[in-house]
Amino acid sequence: MEIIIQSSHVKPSDRLVKFAKMQVQHLTQFYKDAISATIFFKLENEKDGLNKHVEIRLHTPKHDVFAKTRSNRFEKAIRLSNIAVRRQLRKLKKGR
C-alpha cells in the first residue's frame, strides 16, 4: 500500500513519519483492499493547546475513509485518527 505524507506549517520528523506509516499500515489488517493512504499533518495557532491536526484518508476500490483529529501531540492525534478509521472500516466490512 502506498502511503503519502503531506504537511502544512510543520516539517514532520523522520520518527513521526515512521510512526504514522506504521499505524496506517496496521489498518490493512482490518481491510485488505486498501489501495493507498494519505496522512496530512497541520500545525495551527489554537488557544486551547490542541494545535496539532492529523487527517488520515484511506483509499479503497469503492470508498474513501476519512478521519480528522486534533490534539496537543501529533502521536496522539495519529492514534485517534487511526481508531476512527478502524471503526469506519469495521462498519464498511459489515455492510458488505
C-alpha positions, 0 to 999 in steps of 0.5 A, a space after each residue: 500500500 502506498 502511503 503519502 505524507 503531506 504537511 502544512 506549517 510543520 516539517 514532520 520528523 523522520 520518527 513521526 513519519 515512521 510512526 504514522 506509516 506504521 499505524 496506517 499500515 496496521 489498518 490493512 489488517 482490518 481491510 485488505 483492499 486498501 489501495 493507498 493512504 494519505 496522512 496530512 499533518 497541520 500545525 495551527 495557532 489554537 488557544 486551547 493547546 490542541 494545535 496539532 491536526 492529523 487527517 488520515 484518508 484511506 483509499 479503497 476500490 469503492 470508498 474513501 475513509 476519512 478521519 480528522 483529529 486534533 490534539 496537543 501531540 501529533 502521536 496522539 492525534 495519529 492514534 485517534 485518527 487511526 481508531 476512527 478509521 478502524 471503526 469506519 472500516 469495521 462498519 464498511 466490512 459489515 455492510 458488505 
